Amino acid sequence: MRSIIITGASSGIGRVTAEHFLDHGWRVGLIARRAEALGEITHDNAVPLPCDVTDEVAVGEAFAAFGHLDVLFNNAGMFGPQASIDEIALSDWKQVVDVNLTGMFLCARAAFKQMRHQTPQGGRIINNGSISAHTPREGSTCYTTTKHGVSGLTKTITLDGRPFGIACGQIDIGNARTDLVKNLEVKRAADGLPPLPSMAVEDVARAVYGMADLPAEANVQTMMIMASTMPHIGRG
């Protein structure tokens, strides 16, 4: 049975993706802070691993407890304040960096260690980037900056993982209908802006599964999946 750990598995993209992998017969490790929410995912192959991705010790213990690992979907993240840079408190900046970059680093490091030393050696890490790593939206200083950092992390893991059979890729998502996007739309509506085109979260889950299901000799280095008519492509 193939195995995957998914961070941020209690809601949104993480939860829907976890359910998709469970439906396809994978053993799925579920990482999130809310143990009660993870407990709602009832399946014989679901392994709740409640922990905070910013806690180095807790992350290490969670990965060690799970054991053999074929894939990590490094998904946990947060948006932070929607404001111009002069309105962002340092504490808010540090919180987003801690979750989106440090948390992703800690989980990738733990997965890499497990994959490097397990038998058979190797595995795959899929980092959740964002379309903001290419084209940001207004009021996204914290989020956009960290997602550019994720792109650098993905590329360096790709290089460092080659001697050990560890592949690394990134999925950049544009406007899946998660609570995060719904919250952004509330502010757009308050500012008198029209809603943005969006897509079902299930479409993202299928894309992640396609990346994870590849043979070891193949890797999707970067995938962009977005709502078909969102304004990422085009000129104002």
ZIMOPE-V991313 format. One record per backbone hydrogen bond with DSSP energy under -0.5 kcal/mol. NH is the residue of the N-H (numbers start at 1). CO is the residue of the C=O. E is the energy in kcal/mol with one decimal. If there is no record, write none. Layout:
nh->NH co->CO e->E
nh->NH co->CO e->E
//
This chain:
nh->4 co->27 e->-2.4
nh->5 co->71 e->-2.0
nh->6 co->29 e->-2.9
nh->7 co->73 e->-2.0
nh->8 co->31 e->-1.1
nh->9 co->31 e->-2.4
nh->11 co->8 e->-0.8
nh->14 co->11 e->-0.8
nh->15 co->11 e->-1.4
nh->16 co->12 e->-2.2
nh->17 co->13 e->-2.5
nh->18 co->14 e->-2.3
nh->19 co->15 e->-2.4
nh->20 co->16 e->-1.8
nh->21 co->17 e->-2.3
nh->22 co->18 e->-2.4
nh->23 co->19 e->-2.1
nh->24 co->20 e->-0.9
nh->24 co->21 e->-0.5
nh->25 co->22 e->-1.7
nh->26 co->21 e->-2.2
nh->27 co->2 e->-2.9
nh->28 co->26 e->-0.6
nh->28 co->45 e->-2.3
nh->29 co->4 e->-3.2
nh->29 co->27 e->-0.5
nh->30 co->47 e->-2.7
nh->31 co->6 e->-2.6
nh->31 co->29 e->-0.6
nh->32 co->30 e->-0.5
nh->35 co->33 e->-1.1
nh->38 co->34 e->-1.8
nh->39 co->35 e->-1.9
nh->40 co->37 e->-1.1
nh->41 co->38 e->-1.7
nh->42 co->40 e->-1.3
nh->43 co->41 e->-0.7
nh->46 co->43 e->-1.6
nh->47 co->28 e->-3.1
nh->48 co->46 e->-0.6
nh->49 co->30 e->-3.3
nh->51 co->32 e->-1.8
nh->53 co->51 e->-0.5
nh->55 co->52 e->-2.2
nh->56 co->54 e->-0.8
nh->59 co->55 e->-2.5
nh->60 co->56 e->-2.1
nh->61 co->57 e->-2.2
nh->62 co->58 e->-2.2
nh->63 co->59 e->-2.2
nh->64 co->60 e->-2.0
nh->65 co->61 e->-2.2
nh->66 co->62 e->-1.5
nh->67 co->63 e->-1.6
nh->70 co->3 e->-0.9
nh->71 co->3 e->-1.5
nh->72 co->124 e->-2.2
nh->73 co->5 e->-3.1
nh->74 co->72 e->-0.8
nh->74 co->126 e->-2.7
nh->75 co->73 e->-1.5
nh->83 co->81 e->-1.1
nh->83 co->139 e->-0.5
nh->87 co->84 e->-2.3
nh->88 co->85 e->-1.3
nh->89 co->87 e->-0.5
nh->93 co->89 e->-2.0
nh->94 co->90 e->-2.7
nh->95 co->91 e->-1.8
nh->96 co->92 e->-2.0
nh->97 co->93 e->-2.4
nh->98 co->94 e->-2.4
nh->99 co->95 e->-2.0
nh->100 co->96 e->-2.9
nh->101 co->97 e->-1.9
nh->102 co->97 e->-2.2
nh->103 co->98 e->-1.9
nh->104 co->99 e->-0.5
nh->105 co->101 e->-2.7
nh->106 co->102 e->-2.8
nh->107 co->103 e->-2.1
nh->108 co->104 e->-2.4
nh->109 co->105 e->-2.9
nh->110 co->106 e->-2.2
nh->111 co->107 e->-2.4
nh->112 co->108 e->-2.9
nh->113 co->109 e->-2.3
nh->114 co->110 e->-2.1
nh->115 co->111 e->-3.0
nh->116 co->112 e->-2.5
nh->117 co->113 e->-1.6
nh->118 co->114 e->-1.2
nh->122 co->115 e->-2.6
nh->123 co->165 e->-1.9
nh->124 co->70 e->-1.9
nh->125 co->167 e->-2.6
nh->126 co->72 e->-3.3
nh->127 co->125 e->-0.6
nh->127 co->169 e->-2.7
nh->128 co->74 e->-2.4
nh->129 co->127 e->-1.0
nh->129 co->171 e->-1.9
nh->131 co->173 e->-1.7
nh->133 co->130 e->-2.0
nh->134 co->131 e->-1.8
nh->135 co->131 e->-3.0
nh->140 co->137 e->-0.6
nh->141 co->83 e->-0.6
nh->143 co->79 e->-0.6
nh->144 co->140 e->-3.0
nh->145 co->141 e->-1.9
nh->146 co->142 e->-2.0
nh->147 co->143 e->-2.1
nh->148 co->144 e->-1.7
nh->149 co->145 e->-1.5
nh->150 co->146 e->-1.8
nh->151 co->147 e->-1.4
nh->152 co->148 e->-1.3
nh->153 co->149 e->-2.2
nh->154 co->150 e->-2.7
nh->155 co->151 e->-1.9
nh->156 co->152 e->-2.0
nh->157 co->153 e->-2.3
nh->158 co->154 e->-2.2
nh->159 co->155 e->-1.7
nh->160 co->156 e->-2.8
nh->161 co->157 e->-2.3
nh->162 co->158 e->-0.7
nh->162 co->159 e->-0.8
nh->164 co->161 e->-1.5
nh->165 co->162 e->-1.3
nh->166 co->161 e->-2.5
nh->167 co->123 e->-2.5
nh->167 co->165 e->-0.7
nh->169 co->125 e->-2.4
nh->170 co->221 e->-1.6
nh->171 co->127 e->-2.3
nh->172 co->170 e->-0.5
nh->172 co->223 e->-3.6
nh->173 co->171 e->-0.6
nh->174 co->225 e->-2.3
nh->175 co->173 e->-0.5
nh->177 co->199 e->-2.5
nh->178 co->176 e->-2.5
nh->182 co->178 e->-2.4
nh->183 co->179 e->-2.5
nh->184 co->180 e->-1.7
nh->185 co->181 e->-2.0
nh->186 co->182 e->-1.3
nh->187 co->183 e->-1.3
nh->188 co->184 e->-1.9
nh->189 co->185 e->-2.6
nh->190 co->186 e->-2.0
nh->191 co->187 e->-1.8
nh->192 co->189 e->-1.5
nh->193 co->188 e->-3.2
nh->199 co->175 e->-2.2
nh->203 co->200 e->-1.0
nh->204 co->200 e->-0.7
nh->204 co->201 e->-0.7
nh->205 co->201 e->-1.9
nh->206 co->202 e->-2.0
nh->207 co->203 e->-1.5
nh->208 co->204 e->-2.6
nh->209 co->205 e->-2.2
nh->210 co->206 e->-2.0
nh->211 co->207 e->-1.7
nh->212 co->208 e->-2.5
nh->213 co->209 e->-2.2
nh->214 co->211 e->-1.0
nh->218 co->215 e->-2.1
nh->221 co->219 e->-0.9
nh->223 co->170 e->-2.7
nh->225 co->172 e->-2.4
nh->225 co->223 e->-0.5
nh->227 co->174 e->-1.6
nh->230 co->227 e->-1.8
nh->233 co->230 e->-1.0
nh->234 co->232 e->-0.6
//
